[in-house]
Amino acid sequence: MRRRLLTDEDPKTLLAIATVVLLLIPLLFQVIFVGRLAGYHISLLTETLIFAIFASAFNLLYGYTGLLSFGHAMFVAVAGYTAAKTFTVLGAYLDLFGGVAPIATWLLAITLGIIVAGIFAVFIGYLAVQLEEIYFALITLSFSMAIYAMANQDVPGQLGAILGIGDGNFTNASDGLTFIPGDVTLFGVEFALVNLTNPLAYYFLTVFVFIASIYALWRIVQSPFGMVCKAIRENPERASAVGVNVTYHQWMTFIISGLFTGLAGAMLVVLGGNVNPQDHAYWTASAAPVVMTVIGGPLSFIGPVVGAFTYEYIRWAISQFPLLEEYWEFSFGVLLLIVVLFFDNGVAGGIDRLRDRLLGDDDGDAP
């Protein structure tokens, strides 16, 4: 069972166990923590699961295809703004669903967010995969910053005003869009779809989305398409020599990665009830999946998930000490340096090596 954590074996059993554990964790938090503190930790875990989807989607491009994107947050931004506009504009038209209208709006917001992110991925990916290595990374960063500038200056709203469409306010510039998903009435029970002080409802939704996303990504990397992606990562020239259309496969991988990133972006924005350029479109937002993947281990499928948990909870631990929090970038940088220097293939690789030593299977090779 432990071997399935870090290898490419079928994860169905592990995911089933993970689902049960994740569903029971809120009960544990209610015992360990009190009141709002329990709600905070459930909210933190919800955010961590969403970032795990984000990092895993990024690693499909980086760890499995060998393409490093410095602008992946652009898909979070476009999906997030789509989700926010769905709640603020289309939500009123879904009142016909009665008490479950917020859930219907959430489903529509997530679907539209994925579609819009996919559309952007099709066009941006087509241009990006024409370049290689650092040039690919730079063009993705350029597109990301272009989307940031458009959102920050509300270019869509200005263009709409020129064309006589809308009131000239689409992204609300640097302030972004804020919304409340609303209350759900289900089987006579009323609860908020998203409530940061007691986020159980959204947490349970996130658990199922997380499990389904991770399993879907695993099926992709284990498919013949995934095998081709690994071949491209190892040696694109040889892959091309045996008849693989390298550019086409890189483009398809970019699109799939953008779709899952859009899913994570829409989920994240609904959780926070706000989307703004600084938090969701700026280049620093694109650094998060890169750091998580490097920490967790890009050569392990589950590495980005491990990295997301490591990143989020080390960040939380640092915040508990005022001195470390004041210089949290330095503190986190030292920890990242330790991982890079002393852990082969990140934390996931370190766990794999430790497991082999405990079981007496260590043959001296890197995991």
N, C-alpha and C positions, 0 to 999 in steps of 0.2 A: 504493500500500500504506500509506504513512504517513497519507494522508487517512482511511483507514478507522479509524485509531486513535481519532479524536475525533469522527467523524460517525456518522450512522445507516445507513451502507451495510452490506451483508451482511458479517459478520465471520468467515465460515467459514474463509477462507484465513488470516486473522490468528490465529484460535484454533488452527488446525492447527499453525502455526508456533510459537505460544506453548506448545502442548503439548510439542512436540519440545524446545524450549529448556528448559522447566521440568524435563523428564525428564533432560536432560543436565547441568543445573546441579549436582547432587550430585557428579558426576565433577570438575567445575571446583573445587568446594569442597575436595575431597580433595587436589587439586593445590596450591591456594592456602594452605589451612589444614592444620593437623596435629592428628590425634587428636580429642580432645574438642572442640576449637575448631571443627572442621568439623561435628561433630554439633550444636553449639550453633547454628551458622548455618543448618543445615538445619531445625532446630526453629523458629528465628525465621522462616524463610521459610514454613514450614508454618502457623504462627500468622498470618502476614501474609495468606496466601491465604484463610484462614478469615475473617479480619476483612474482607477484600475482599468476600466473599459477604454478610457482615453489613451493610456500608456500602451495597452495591448494592441490597440488599433494602430498607434504610431509604430510599434515594433514590427507589425506586419510589413511595413514599408522599410524600416531600418534593419532590424535583426534578421529578417527572412529574405529581403530582396537587396539589401545593401545600399539603400537610398536614404540619406540623412536629410530630413526636412527641418528647417529652422522656422517654419511659419505655419505649423499645423493648427495653431489656435485660430486661424482664419475660419476653419470649419466650425469650431466652437462658437465663434462670433455670429456667423451667418445663420447657423441653426438656432442660436440663442435669440437673436432678434426676430427670427421667424416665429419661434415659440411665444415670445413676448407679445408680438403683434396678434397672434392667434387668440391669446387670452384677452387682450385689450380691445380688439376690433371684432373678432368672430365669436367670442364667448357669449355675447348677448343674444346671438341668433340660435344658440344651442339650448336655450331655456326649455325647449319642447321636451328635453330629456328629463325634466323635473329634477328630482333630488340627486340624480347621478350626472347632471350637466357638467360639473367640474371634471369628472372622470372622462366624459366624452370629449370635452375641450382638451384635456391633457393628451388623450390618444391622438386627436387631430393635430395638436401642437407638435408632438413627437414625430408623427408621420410627415408633416410638412417640413419640419426641421431637417429630417433625414433627406427628403427629396431635394430641398434647396441646397443643402451641403453637397449632395451628389451632383447636382447641376454645376456648381462651382468646381467640383473636383474634376468633372469631365473636361471643362475648358482649360482650367489652370494646369491640370495634369498633362494634357496633351502638349502644352507648351513646355512644361518643366522637364518632361522626360526626354526632350530633344537634347538636353544638356547632361553633363556627367559630373560626378564627384562634387567639388566645392561650388561649381557653377549651378548645379541643381539646388544645393542648399541655399545659395544666395538668391536665386530666382523665387524660391518659395518664401524666403524672408521678405523679398520685395513685394510680392503679392499680398502677404500678410499686412505689411505696413501700409500698403495702398488701401486695403479694406479698413484698417484702423483710421487712416486719415479721412476716408469717406464717411465713416460712422461718427468720428469726432467733430467733423464740420457739417454733418447732416447734408451731404451732397445729394442723396436721394430725395430729401424733402425740398431742397432748392430746385432740383430739376422738375419735381412734381409741380411746384408753384409756377415755374416758367411755363409748363404745359397746361396749367389750369387744373391740375389734379391735386386734391388734398389742400391742407392749410399751410404747407411749407414746413411741417414738422413731422419727420418720419422716425429718426433715431433719437430725437431730443438731445442731440449734440453730446457734450461731455457728461451730462447728467444721466444719460441713458434712459431706459424705460423701466418703470416699477409697476408691479401688478400683484394682486392677491388671487390665487387660484380659486378660493371660495370654499364653502362648506358642502359636504356630501351627506345626503340622507339615504342610508342603505339599510333595509330591513328594520326600519323604525329607529335606527341609531344615527345620530347626527355627529359628524366630526369634520375637522378641517383637513383638506387634502394635504396641505403642507402647513405644519405648525412647528417652528424651530424649538419651542419649549416642550413640545411633546410630539415629535415627528414620526410616530410609529407607522401611520398609514403610508406615508411616502417611503419610509424605510422598507416596508414589506414589498412595495412595488419595485423599489430599486434592487432588492435581493433577487427577485425573479428576472428582472431585466439583465442584471449582472450575470447570473448563471446562464441564461439563454445566450447572451453575447459571447461569453467566454467559450461555451461549447461550440457556437457557430464559427468562431475564429479558429478553434482547434480543428474543426472539420475542414476548414479552408486550407490550413497549413499542411494537413495530412492528405489532401487530395492530390491528384496528378498536377493540378495547377500549383499547389504549394511546393511540390517537388521541383517543378521548373523554377519557381522563385528562388529556392535554395541553390539551384545550379547557377542561376544568374548571379547570385550573391558571391559564390565561390569563384566563378570565372566566366564573365559575360562573353568573352571572346570565344571560348570553347563551346559555350551554350549556343552561340550564334552559328558556330561551325557545324554543329549537328542538326541545324535546321530550326532552332528556336527563334521566334521573332522577339528579340529582347525588348525592343521599345514598346511593342504592343503589350507584353506581359507586365512591364513596369507601369504602363498607363493603367491597365486593369487593376493592378495592386494599389495604385494611387487612388483610384476611384473607390475601391472597397474600403480602404483605410479612411478615406474622407467620409464615407457613409457611416461607419461606426463612430468616427469622431463627432459627426453631426448628432448622432444618438446621444453620446456623452454630453455634448454641449447643450442640447435641449433639456436633458435631465438635470444638468447642473444649474441652468438658469431658472428652471421652475423651482428647484430646491431653494435658491436664494431669493426668488421673486424679483430679481433685478438683472438687467444686462447693461453693461456700459463699456465704452471703448478701452478704458485703461485696464480693467480686470479681465476682459475676455478677448481683446483683439491686439493688444500691445505685444511687442516681441517677447517680453518677459513671460507672458502667458504660454508662449510656445516652448519656453525652456523647461517647463514643468515635466512634460512627458519624456524629454531627453534625459533629464536628471534622474527621474524615476526608473527609466529603462537601464541607464548606466549603473545605478545603485543595485537594481534587482538582478541584472544579467541579461543582455540582449540575445544570447545564444540559447536561452532556456525559454520554453513557451510560457511558463508560469512566472518567469523572472520579472516582467513589468508589474504583475500583480503584487509580488513580494516587494518590489521597489516602491509601489504606491503606498503600501502599508508602512514600509520603513520610513519613507519621506514624510508622510503625514504625521506619524506618531513620534518620530524624532523631533519634528517641528513642534509638536505639542509639548514634548518633554522639555525642550529648550525654553518654551514660553513659561514654564513653571519656575524658572530661576531668573530674577530681574536682570542680573548682570549678563547672563548669556543671552537673554532676550534683547537687551540693548544692542548687542553685537551679534545678532543671530546669524547674519550672513557669514561672518567669520567662523562662528562655532559650527555651522552646518558645513562650511567649506572644509574644515579640518576633518570632520567625520567622513565627508565624501572622499577626501584624499586618502584616508585610511582604507576605505573600501576599495578604491582603485589600485592602491599599492599592494594590499595584502590579501585581497579576495579574488580568486580566479573566477571570472564570469560573474562578478557581483556577489550579492548576498546569497542568491540562489545557488551559485557555484560553491560558496563557502558551506552552506547547509549540506549540499550534496557530498562534499569532501568529508565533512564531519560525520555524516551518516555512514560513509564507506569505512571510515576508520573505526567507528563503533561496531560495525558489523564485520570488521576484518577483511573488507573487500578492496582496500586501498592498494592499487598496483603501482602507485607512483605517478600515474598519468593525470593530466588535468581533467576535470569532469566535463 
